[in-house]
């Protein structure tokens, strides 16, 4: 079973950038579909971006053109590059790994964008 640890969150001004990392343990990372979700206070959890095991990507409309998801199977890590951040991007960001019918969540990392 894979375990996930997110990092890279923090406080940034509007218009700035952050890069989130999701380090995975276990031997099935390369065959896992990875995704980033976020949850803002008082709101439902939202799917932000996905990348399949074959590196096919998809994005929520709210982040298209600003965020980029990627993966490096050599180091078992997925990334979320976030550019031109907006205050409405403020949330706890979670990564997930989906493989062999099992979905694993990380513990989350806080992203706060000040106006």
NORJOFEN-V343909 format. One record per backbone hydrogen bond with DSSP energy under -0.5 kcal/mol. CO is the residue of the C=O (numbers start at 1). NH is the residue of the N-H. If there is no record, write none. Layout:
# NORJOFEN-V343909
<<CO;NH> <CO;NH>>
This chain:
# NORJOFEN-V343909
<<3;25> <5;23> <7;21> <10;112> <12;114> <13;16> <15;84> <16;85> <18;82> <20;80> <21;7> <22;78> <23;5> <25;3> <28;31> <29;32> <33;98> <34;51> <35;96> <36;48> <36;49> <37;94> <38;46> <39;92> <40;43> <46;38> <48;60> <49;36> <50;58> <51;34> <52;55> <55;57> <56;52> <58;50> <60;63> <60;64> <63;66> <63;67> <66;83> <68;81> <70;79> <72;75> <72;77> <73;76> <76;24> <77;72> <78;22> <79;70> <80;20> <80;82> <81;68> <81;83> <82;18> <85;15> <86;89> <87;90> <91;93> <91;111> <92;39> <93;109> <94;37> <95;106> <96;35> <97;99> <97;104> <98;33> <99;102> <102;99> <104;97> <109;93> <110;10> <111;91> <112;12> <112;114> <114;14>>
